[in-house]
Amino acid sequence: MTDDTAYVPDEDPRQEKFIVDADLLTQDQLEGLAEEYCTRYHGLNDTENPLAERSRVLAAVKRGELVVWFDPVENTAGLGAPA
């Protein structure tokens, strides 16, 4: 007999976040992700104009310092550091 309660199935790889090539997104989509990134990380820490960082964020995406992550479980995308 086996103890089925001790069995932990592997996570479904279809539910793991993955990197999307930024070249597949429109400029509007990239700008939206950059704005979301700026307001999420700078919007609540007394930064007077968090969107002023948008051009620096977009440049970081072009350099590969930030990448577009897609979460299939949440059906959302966002910018973050490459893995």
C-alpha positions in Angstrom: 0.0 0.0 0.0 1.1 3.5 -0.6 0.3 6.6 1.3 -1.4 9.0 -1.2 -1.4 11.8 1.3 2.4 12.1 1.1 2.4 12.4 -2.7 2.9 16.0 -3.9 2.3 16.2 -7.7 4.8 18.3 -9.7 3.5 21.7 -10.6 1.9 22.0 -14.0 4.5 23.7 -16.3 1.7 25.4 -18.2 1.0 27.4 -15.0 4.6 28.7 -14.6 5.4 32.3 -15.5 7.5 32.8 -18.7 9.3 35.5 -20.5 7.7 37.1 -23.5 9.9 38.6 -26.2 9.3 42.4 -26.0 9.5 42.6 -29.8 6.2 40.8 -29.9 4.4 43.6 -28.1 3.3 46.9 -29.5 4.8 50.1 -28.3 1.6 51.0 -26.5 1.6 47.7 -24.7 5.3 48.2 -23.6 4.5 51.8 -22.5 1.6 50.5 -20.4 3.8 47.9 -18.8 6.4 50.6 -18.1 3.8 52.9 -16.5 2.5 50.1 -14.4 6.1 49.3 -13.3 6.8 52.9 -12.4 3.7 53.4 -10.4 3.9 50.1 -8.6 7.5 50.6 -7.5 7.7 54.4 -7.2 4.1 55.6 -6.8 3.8 55.2 -3.0 7.3 56.3 -1.9 7.0 60.1 -2.0 8.2 60.3 -5.6 6.6 63.4 -7.0 6.3 62.1 -10.6 6.8 58.4 -10.8 6.1 58.3 -14.6 9.2 60.4 -15.2 11.1 57.1 -15.0 9.1 55.6 -17.9 11.8 56.3 -20.5 14.5 54.7 -18.3 12.3 51.6 -17.8 11.7 51.3 -21.5 15.5 51.6 -22.1 16.1 48.9 -19.5 13.7 46.6 -21.4 15.6 47.3 -24.7 18.9 46.4 -22.9 17.4 43.2 -21.4 17.8 44.4 -17.8 14.0 44.1 -17.5 11.9 41.5 -19.3 8.2 41.0 -19.8 6.9 38.2 -17.6 3.5 36.6 -18.4 1.6 34.7 -15.7 -0.8 32.3 -17.3 -2.6 31.6 -14.0 -3.4 35.2 -13.4 -3.5 36.1 -17.1 -1.3 39.1 -16.5 1.9 40.5 -17.7 4.5 42.7 -16.0 8.1 43.8 -16.1 10.7 42.3 -13.9 14.3 41.1 -13.7 15.3 38.3 -15.9 15.7 34.9 -14.3 
